[in-house]
């Protein structure tokens, strides 16, 4: 047996059974080697005292926009991964709308190299679908899947008609993740609301029907070709009800903390900082999405971390960009909900780690069990602290949840057995690894 280099003592540990019990956890060579009530501590092993803390699998955030390369004034893979470390996010899957667009093997390879040099946490990348890059969509590697922007995109990544979308579903077996909004309806409704500068109009332009139509089309094509489909950032009750009645075994869906915890009333409080795609919807939609998540109709949680500078967000609507940061607050937001009895801590860990690893075929992640990677986070479920702008690590420097008082803040985050975050201090020497994806 390999001698452990690190042992976590005195923590409450989330076990694969879903129970939370006192355990000691041994780590060697980046792996969990033992989980037991008591472990012998070999000479020279580092001890982490987890007294008062709960040990969870590290968050795997399956949808982020980290802006690198090409848009680094908003965020880059170093600043974003520092924010991940602080938020207990040990792995991420990043979207292709960078500059250049991630639509070829060459650009994907370049992006992996940037991440290897900059990222403190583990990383994987989607390849973006265009109307004419089918060979790349089949052959690019390693990638977690194909991203189709059915709406809310510009340029080559806008693949927004059934005629251009269907060939992507028809060939190959790689996972397809869709941003499900109907672009034709968005264009039509923008004309209806032309001249309006109230950001709340955003939710009326990109309304529930806009999302439902695109999700219906994606589901139809997935069933026609028995193609693995993932529906990104589901935002409406209608979509949740559709999946409740018609969800093949090969289809998964996610929801963001924003769509669970914010609604259209947020525009009055934070203006364009509440603007995202798909937009925030009604309190009724929030309630239906919550129930769908609890019932397993929605499979897991993603942040859709999509930062813009405060100067960009200060532009008048519709010139203000859509998107908000999220990796630093997602775990405490959801653990606060658990402490308020809306769900359990075990459910949060399932939605934010275990289920993501399973859906994307990421081996050895998402559980605290011998043989699994030591991507783990010790959280404080007792102390409540507010979200403060000056404490954020994201380059954009703001949060839509500023001022919210939350618990479940990470105290210590480990990536591959290395302490990357420790009570406010980030070890910027740590580097994550490229994720692998099993078919």
N, C-alpha and C positions, 0 to 999 in steps of 0.2 A: 504493500500500500504506500502511495506517495505521502510523505510527511506534509501536513498542512502548513502553509505559510501564513495563514490568517485564520483566526477563530472568532466568531461573533458569539458573545455570551450574554445571558440575562435578558434576551429579547423575547417578545411574543412573536411566534412565527406562523405565518399562514401556510398550512400544510396542503398537499394536493387534494386531500379530502374535503377542504373548505373549512376545517376547524382551525382555530387560532390557539396555540398552546405554547408554553415555554419550551424552548429547544436551544441547543447550541448548534452552530453551523460551521463546518470546516471547509476551507477553500485552499486549493493548490493548483497551480498552473492554469489559472483562469476558470477552473471548474469547481462546482460544489462536490465535495468528496464524502461528506457525512452530515447527517442531520439526526441528532440524538439528544435525549435529556441531559446527558453529561458526556464530555469528551476529554481525553487526556490532552494536555497542552504540551507539545514538544518544545524543547529549548530553541529559542530564537524566533518562535512564531509570534506574529503580531496579534494582539488581542484588541478587539473592538467591544466596548461595553455598551450593550443595547438596552440597558435598564431604562424602563419607562417608554420604550419605543416598540414599534411593530414592524416586523420584517416582511416585505412584500416582493413579488417579482417586479423587476424594473418595467416601466411602461414601454410598450412598443407603439409609437404613434404612427398610424398607417396612412396619414395624409398631411403633409406639410409642404409649404412653399418657402424655401430658404434663400431664393434670389441669387444664388451663386452657381455659375458665373453670369455677369452682365448687368446685374441690378444691385450691386453690393452696397450702394448708398442706403438701401432699405434694411439689408441683412446680409450676412455671409455665413458660410458653413462653420466658421470659428465662433462667431458671436451667437449663432443659433444653437450650436452644440453646447456652449456655455449655459445658455438658457435651459436647454434640455437637462443638463446635469443638475442644475438647481431645482428643476421641476420633477426630478425622478424619472425622466425619460431616458432610457438607456439605448434605445434603437429607434430609428425613424425610416419612413418610406417617403421619398421626396418626388414632387411632381415635375413635369417636363417643361413648364413654361418659363424657362430661364433664357438667357441670350448667349450663345445660340440655343435654339430650341433643341431639346433632347429627343431627336427623331432618327438618329443613325447610330450604328455601332461605334463609329469614331468619336462622336460627341459624348456618348455614354461612357466610353473608356476614359475620355478626358475628365469627365465629371467624377468618376471613381478615383482618379488620381488626385484631383483637388481635395476630395473628401479624405483620402488617405493622409494628406499633408496637414489638413486643418481640423478634422472633426474629432472631438473628445469622446463621442459616443458612436455606436454602430450605425451603419447606413446602408440603404438600398434605394434604388431609383426606378421609377416608371419610365417606359418609353412612350412618347406621345404619338398618337395616330394622326396622320394627315390623309388627304384624299389619294395620295400616290406613294406611300412608303410601305406597302404591304410586305415586301421581302424583309425589311428591317424589323417589322413587327413580329415576324415569325422567327427570326434568327438572332436578334440582338441578345447578348448574354454577358453578365448575369443581370436579370431584371425581375422585379416582383410582378410585373404585368404591364398591360397596355392601358393607357389612359385615353378615353375619348371625351372631348369637350363637345357635348351635344348642343350646348348653348353657353352664353357668357364668355366667349373667347373671340379673339381677333386673329386674322392672318391664317397661316396654314393649319394651326391647331383647331380651327373651327370646322368641325366635321358634323354638319347640322341638318342633313337631309337623310331620309331612309335610303336613298339611292347610294349615298356615299358611306353610310354606316354599315349597311348589310354585308358588303364584301369583307369587312373586317371580322364580322361574326362567322362568316361562311368558311373561312380557311384557318386552320390551326387549332390548337387547344389551350393556348395560354390564357390566363385570367384576363378578363376585360373589366376595367373599372370605369364607370360613367359618371360624368357631371350631367345630371338629368334635368335639363331645362330646354324647352322648345324654343329655338332661336327665332323661328318665324313669328311666333306669338309675341316674343319680346320686342321685336322690331315693330310689329303692328301696334302694340300697346305704348311703346315709346312715343309714337305719333299722337296717340290719344292724350297723353299727359305732357306733351311738348310745352316748354316754357315754365314748368313748375320747378321751383328750387327747394321745396321742402323735402329733406331726405326721406321722410316717411313715404313719399310717393314711390320710392324704390320697391317697397313691398307690394304695392298695388300694380306696378308695371309687371314685375316678375311674380305673378300671383300663384295661387295653388294649382290652377289649371295648367299653368306653364310647366310646373314640375311634374304633374300627373301625366300629361301627354307624353313627355319624354321617357318617363319610367315605364309607361305602358308599351312604348315602342321597344325599349331595351329588353323588357321582359318577353315580349313577343319574339324577338330575334333570338334571344337566349334559348327559348323553348324550341323554336324552329330548328336550331342547329345543335341543341343540347350543349351549349357553350357556357363555360364557367363565367358567371356575371357577378360583379360586386357593385352595389349602388352606393355611391359616395354621399356623404352629408345629407341624409334624408331630412326634409324640412316640413312636410305636411302630413296632416292626419289622413288625407285621401290616399297618399302613397302607402302609409302604414296599413290602412285598411285593405288596400289592394294586395299587399304581400301577405296579410293575415289570411286572405281567402285563396291566394294563388302564389305559392312560393315553392318552386322546385328545390330539391335537395342540394342542387349545385349553385344556388343563388344565395348571396349574403348581402347584408346592408349595414350601414353605420349611421351614427348620429353624432353631432358635436355637442359639447357642453353649452355652447351658445344657444342652440336650438332647443335644448332642454330647460335652460335657466333664464333666457331673455326672450322677449317678444316685442311686438311693435311699439309698446309703451316706452321702450328704451330710447327711441328717437327723441322724445321730449327731454330726456335727461342728458344724453351724451351726443346727440346730433349725428354727424356723419361717422363718428367712431362706432356707431351701431350698424353701419352699412357693410353688408357682405353678400356674397353669392353662394348658394341661393339665399335670398333675404330672410330675415327674421319674420316669423308669422304670428298668429294669434295665440292667446293663452289656451284656447281650445286645442290648437295644434300641438302645443307643448304637452298638454295632458295626454293626448293620444300617443304621442311619441314616447313619453315616459312609460305608458302601459305596454306599448309594443316592445320596448327594451326589456322590461321586467318579464314579459312573456316569452322572450326569445325570438320574436318576429324580427326585431332588429338585433344584430349579432354582437356589435362592439362599438367602441367610441373612438373618434379621431378628433383632432383639434382643427384641422384645416388652417393651421398657423400660416397667415398670409399678411405679413407686415408691410405697412407704408409709413412714411415719415409723417410727423404731425403737421408739417407744412403742406404736404400733399393732401392730407385729410381735411385741412382747413379750407380747401377750395370749395366753392359753392356747388351743390348738387345741380346737374349730373356730372360735373367735372371732377368731383371727389372720387377717388378710387375705392373699390370694394375690397374688403378683407380686414382681418384683425389678427393680432398675435394670440397665442394660446398655450404654448408648451410649458410655461412656468406655472400656470394656474390650474391646468386641467385636473391633475391628481388631487390637490387640496380641494378644488371645487366639488369633485365627486365624493371624496371622503367626508367632506362636510355634509353632503346629502345623506351619506350612510349614518353619520352621527345623529342626523335628524330623523332617522328611521324610514327614509324613502327607499332604501335598499340596504344591502349589507356590505361590509368591507370585502368579503369574499366575492361578491358579485362585481364590485368595482375592479378588483384585480382580474377577474375573468374577462370583463369587458375591455380592459385596457392593456391586457398582456396575453393571457392564456389563449383566448379566442382568436386574437390577431395572429399569434404564431401558428395556430392550427389552420386558419383560413388561407394564409399565404405560404404554408409549407416551410416555415422557418424552423429548422431543427434545433433541439436542445435549449429552447428559450420558453419562458412563460410559466415556469414552475420552480418551486424551491425543493429540489430533489437531487440526490446524488447522480452525477453524470450530466446534469444541466449546467449551462454556462452561468457563471457568477455575475449576472447582471441583475442586481438587486437594490432595494432601497429601504432604508430605515426611516419610518415616518413617526411623527409625534401626533397622536390622536387626542391629546389632552389640551395642548396650548392653542389658543386662538390668536391670530395676528391678522392685521389688515393687509390688503394688497396695496403696496406703496410704489409709486412711480420711480422714486429714487433708488429702489432696491432691485429693479428689473435688470436683467442681463441682456435681453433682446435689444438689438441696435436701435430699433424704432422708439423704444423708451416709453411706451404707454400700454395700458390694458383696458379693455372695456369693463373689467371688473374692479377697476381702481376704487378703493374704499370699502370693498366687501371684506368682512371679517370671516376668515376661514381657519379650519384646522386641518390636520393631516399633512402639514408642510414637511417635505423631506429634511431630515437631519444629516444623513449620510447616504451618498449614492455610489455604488460600485459598478464599474464597467469592466467585464473580463477579469474580475477579482481585484481590480485596481481602484483605490479610493479616488474618485474624481471630484466629489463635492463633500465637504465636511464642515457642517455648522457655519455656513456662509463663505467658506474659503473654497475656491476652485483650483484644482491642480491642472494647469494648462499644458503640462507635459504629457498627460494621458492621451492616447489615441485609440479610437474604436476600430472595429474591423468591418470589412464589407460583408453584408449578410449573404447567406446562401439560401436558395429556394428550391425545395424538392417538388417535383411534379406531383 
